[in-house]
Amino acid sequence: MLKKNNNLEERLSHLNDLLHQLELIELNGETSTDFPTLFIIGSPRTGSTLFTQWLASLGTFAYPSNFLSRLYNAPYVGALIYEIVTNPKYQYGDEFSDIMDIDVEHKFKSNRGKTKGFKSPHEFWYFWKRFYEFPIEVSSEEDFALKFDSDTFQKELSLMQQAFGKPLFMKGKIINYYLESFSKKIDNALYIHLRRDPIAASRSLLKAKKQKGSWFSWKPRQYNLLKEMGEPHQAVGQIYFIEKEILDKRKYLGDRYLSFNYEDFCENPDVVYEEIKNKVSKYSVNLELPDYDGPEYFLQSNPISKEDDFLIEAYKQFEEKYGVLK
């Protein structure tokens, strides 16, 4: 398991405190953008990291990179630096030529959501936690609505889009449990619900939990129920209850909600891109997105096997007691 680098954390904390003073100058001014922000929601182990790597590789959207994650308290300043360093139109005399293709080797590789490479997408949780505590054991929608600093959060999104000159996407699984209040507070947001066959997702989650040696990802509201069960039922229940929460609250997202299956995405990423392109264009009418120019397909990881009978049986028990998810 990757441990924190305390020396790095101290330096980053100091640097972010300094740069935040510059960020405040922009935050205190007028910020606006016509671009929507795409939030990728869903349960763990649904291929969301591959999905973000794929979106990042297309060049159509901006996103929090591993570099930008280190400037979580001043992402606008970080975005400006990132653009100057990586955008071809700002190159001069090949001074940064060694960084232009820095992530080719790691483009579609990750380890339990962690990517490698300067330009690879990052989960950006330190940024999110500036605006709300996001406890591991989920709090109420009412508490989130009361305490979430939506005004500053939205200004930061606008500033990043202004710096990049593109719509922004980021992982938003941290708001799986707060979609009702979040959707009421944040303007011009789109929600991409990435789903996966629940048995395949449960097996992948069970494997990740064993590798980590503890609970993996945020605990659902039903954690006290699940913690008394065996590990297979914990994994299946975690996937089931997160999906149930999102599906119960998608009505608050209206036509800003998009849903894709991991299996369909792997088979036809071009079709998924067209749906995203059409939805983004609807909410940013003056924006012309390019045609698809990415991979034809991806190989699925960990497809269902005959060894999954015990997970299938566990999932049926949750469906029988709490309802079939649609």
C-alpha positions, -999 to 999 in steps of 0.1 A, spaced: 0 0 0 13 34 -10 21 55 21 21 93 24 54 111 19 54 134 50 82 156 36 62 161 4 30 168 24 48 195 45 62 212 14 28 211 -4 10 225 25 34 255 27 33 260 -11 -5 258 -12 -8 283 16 14 308 -3 -4 303 -37 -38 305 -21 -32 342 -15 -29 346 -52 -60 325 -58 -80 346 -35 -75 376 -58 -93 358 -86 -119 342 -63 -129 376 -50 -135 388 -86 -161 379 -111 -159 343 -123 -181 328 -150 -180 302 -178 -204 288 -203 -188 254 -200 -205 226 -181 -186 204 -156 -188 167 -159 -189 147 -126 -183 110 -129 -203 92 -102 -210 55 -94 -198 27 -71 -161 16 -68 -145 -8 -93 -166 2 -123 -138 13 -146 -140 50 -137 -102 54 -137 -99 40 -172 -128 62 -182 -111 93 -170 -78 83 -187 -97 78 -219 -114 112 -217 -81 128 -209 -64 112 -239 -89 127 -263 -78 163 -255 -114 175 -256 -118 182 -219 -98 196 -191 -93 176 -159 -74 175 -126 -40 159 -134 -15 144 -110 4 177 -112 -27 198 -105 -36 177 -75 -5 191 -58 -19 226 -60 -53 217 -45 -56 251 -27 -48 271 -58 -60 251 -88 -65 281 -110 -28 291 -106 -19 254 -111 -40 252 -143 -22 283 -157 12 267 -150 1 234 -164 -11 250 -196 22 269 -200 42 238 -195 21 212 -215 0 231 -242 18 229 -276 7 265 -285 27 279 -256 60 260 -264 91 279 -272 123 264 -287 114 229 -275 122 239 -239 96 215 -225 97 189 -253 105 161 -229 72 166 -210 48 167 -240 44 129 -242 54 121 -207 24 99 -200 23 77 -231 37 46 -212 10 49 -185 -19 62 -205 -44 34 -197 -27 18 -166 -36 23 -130 -35 6 -96 -68 8 -76 -75 43 -90 -40 56 -87 -24 67 -120 12 74 -129 25 104 -149 26 141 -147 -5 146 -170 -25 116 -159 -59 122 -142 -61 124 -105 -91 119 -81 -85 154 -66 -99 145 -32 -78 172 -13 -95 198 -35 -130 185 -27 -123 184 10 -116 221 11 -154 226 8 -168 199 30 -154 173 55 -167 143 36 -165 118 65 -157 82 56 -190 72 73 -215 92 53 -233 122 68 -268 134 60 -280 154 30 -291 181 55 -256 184 70 -240 186 35 -265 212 23 -258 233 54 -220 231 54 -208 226 18 -192 258 5 -208 257 -29 -201 293 -39 -163 289 -36 -164 255 -51 -182 267 -82 -159 297 -85 -129 274 -85 -145 253 -113 -151 284 -134 -115 296 -129 -101 263 -139 -122 262 -171 -112 297 -178 -75 288 -175 -79 256 -197 -105 271 -221 -124 238 -221 -152 220 -202 -139 202 -171 -145 167 -160 -135 151 -127 -144 121 -105 -174 129 -84 -179 96 -64 -174 116 -33 -209 131 -38 -227 98 -45 -245 103 -12 -253 140 -16 -267 142 -51 -299 159 -42 -284 189 -24 -253 191 -46 -274 193 -78 -295 221 -63 -263 241 -54 -241 237 -84 -250 252 -118 -243 238 -152 -232 203 -140 -236 171 -159 -235 137 -142 -220 106 -158 -231 75 -139 -206 47 -148 -221 13 -140 -208 -22 -143 -222 -57 -139 -226 -58 -101 -210 -92 -98 -179 -82 -117 -177 -50 -97 -182 -69 -64 -154 -94 -72 -131 -65 -81 -140 -47 -49 -134 -79 -29 -100 -82 -44 -91 -46 -37 -102 -49 -1 -80 -79 4 -50 -61 -11 -56 -30 10 -64 -50 41 -93 -28 52 -125 -12 39 -121 2 4 -137 34 -7 -165 54 11 -188 35 35 -224 34 25 -251 45 49 -258 8 56 -222 3 68 -233 -8 103 -254 -35 87 -227 -47 64 -198 -47 89 -216 -77 107 -215 -97 75 -188 -118 58 -165 -101 33 -184 -114 1 -216 -99 14 -198 -67 24 -185 -62 -11 -218 -71 -28 -238 -49 -3 -215 -20 -8 -220 -20 -46 -257 -26 -42 -264 2 -17 -243 28 -35 -261 20 -68 -294 21 -51 -287 55 -36 -277 70 -69 -307 55 -88 -331 68 -61 -317 103 -65 -312 105 -102 -346 122 -105 -330 153 -90 -305 154 -119 -331 155 -146 -317 154 -182 -283 163 -169 -279 126 -160 -261 102 -183 -255 65 -176 -231 41 -193 -222 5 -186 -185 -3 -183 -190 -33 -207 -207 -11 -234 -180 15 -230 -152 -10 -235 -169 -23 -266 -179 10 -282 -161 40 -267 -170 60 -298 -207 57 -291 -202 68 -255 -182 99 -267 -210 109 -291 -236 108 -263 -213 129 -241 -206 153 -269 -243 158 -277 -251 164 -240 -222 189 -235 -232 207 -267 -268 211 -254 -255 230 -224 -228 250 -242 -243 259 -275 -214 279 -288 -189 251 -282 -179 229 -311 -164 196 -299 -142 175 -323 -152 142 -338 -141 110 -320 -104 101 -325 -96 76 -298 -93 38 -293 -118 15 -311 -123 -6 -280 -108 -17 -246 -104 -51 -232 -126 -57 -202 -108 -66 -169 -121 -94 -147 -151 -106 -167 -176 -128 -148 -166 -165 -144 -182 -196 -130 -163 -190 -97 -187 -161 -90 -217 -182 -79 -213 -172 -42 -214 -135 -52 -244 -140 -74 -262 -157 -45 -253 -129 -21 -265 -102 -46 -299 -120 -50 -303 -118 -12 -300 -81 -13 -324 -78 -43 -349 -100 -25 -348 -79 6 -343 -44 -7 -355 -45 -43 -342 -50 -79 -322 -21 -92 -332 -7 -126 
